[in-house]
């Protein structure tokens, strides 16, 4: 069986701020985000796009060192080419963003179909999730429908699921598209995570959340820099070095990569 990982994002997006297809269509938010990026580039030591690329490099290197996947598709276009040129059905397929950390799998046996795992995340300042490190023991269900992130799900498709993956344009799909697949095909749930989602400062969804809540003051360079100081302090002292989490297997397993990420964040302000 070929084990395939797709790292989500458009090819070379760090050269032209073209992260995913629908990004620039949100015009009011896009203008706000460009202003934040301008302030970032002025106030911090590493330009925004360069910082994203450095985080991405850490994540991909970590993925390669895990030595689990036989094929790593490093952008949306590469993923599309793979499914356009291959008719193999006997595959394992997993997607994640280029700033999350892959944990690996405990189980040797996986089911054919949709395999869903517990969701784990770090949100140092509590912008998108509750502040701190968390594992969701159960799936989130809204209006009798699951809410699943791509990085907590992998497929071992039969012929029908394989066809649906392609029809969904999985290479350009949003996290929420996974809900349609679980609704149609069902899923098998495992009570452990396979990845750690980090709500990074460069995350577009984080800035979108702040924008939607009317928190637009971060275009001010002094306010932005103070925000980064708080983030780095909470990431290191509030989570990684917090005695509360010292026995968390996930954080211990990812210790080296997390420390590398923290060191990179420190370079923004030191």
Order of alpha helices (4+ residues) and beta strands (2+ residues): beta-alpha-alpha-beta-alpha-beta-beta-beta-beta-beta-beta-beta-alpha-alpha-beta-beta-alpha-alpha-alpha-alpha
